[in-house]
């Protein structure tokens, strides 16, 4: 028990948790925007992969770090456009299209990697974003090194969550997006385009998902390798439900999962790790997240028109 408290009371643990949560926050905000408008985007896993690859490749070819972020976002928006076109105006199954987008984006990334770097046995490394210490705030004991000594993309992740919450709950656009996921007929009655709102939400949301993937290559690992996203997209879908489709709660869910993940890595290096198989530690964050999801989802109110195609004139 003392070893556990020693871990929890260190700034390095919380700094790692915030760093692990950052890509999840980007992707969760993207998925939340889509679902709030009434579209389930199961393409998130593949879109994160294409974002990780395209951002890294852009920087490798000399575009600069922020150029890599923009490239990743544009790649994600392109696949979001494909997803939106098939599911919104054509009304195709959101499940099938989402899984298809995931397979297409993932395969495209791997094919492009082999095409551009055919002779490479290990992925080239780039110079990633470096931690930026905010003056004075980074000197606060415990909280300073954890919260205010992160990379610029981590600060951008939390700013993104705040912006999404502001737009959804404090602007006419946010009201229209939420209404598109609750009562699209009422939105159409006000003279607004349900198709336009939903397509815009999917495209923008997919761009944020891709930035979440780009975080892995531009701010965490500094190179691209296969399977690096490793199911984070599916976790983000669960985090949207955990957060009851609210940005603030979804961010807390991402931090909770990240804390579990950072904890299991450190517990493996304690005397407990010599007794308990390491597979148990790897499973722990997912098991705890599933339990938390079960508890929270009982009280969650699903957007009424989520996954329901809208055709003008129908009720």
Secondary structure, DSSP 8 states (H G I E B T S, - for coil): -HHHHHHHT-HHHHHHHHHHHHHHHHHHHHHHHHHHTT---TTHHHHHHHHHHHHHHHHHTT--HHHHHHHHHHHHHHHHHHHHIIIIIS---HHHHHHHHHHHHHHHHHHHHHHHSTT-SS--------B---TTGGGSTTHHHHHSSSBHHHHHHHHHHHHHHHHHHHSHHHHHHHHHHH-HHHHHHTT--HHHHHHHHHHHHHHHHHHHHHHIIIIISSS--TT-STTHHHHHHHHHHHTTT-HHHHHHHHHHHHHHHHHHHHHTTSHHHHHS-HHHHHHHHHHHHHHHHHHHHTT----TTTT----TT--
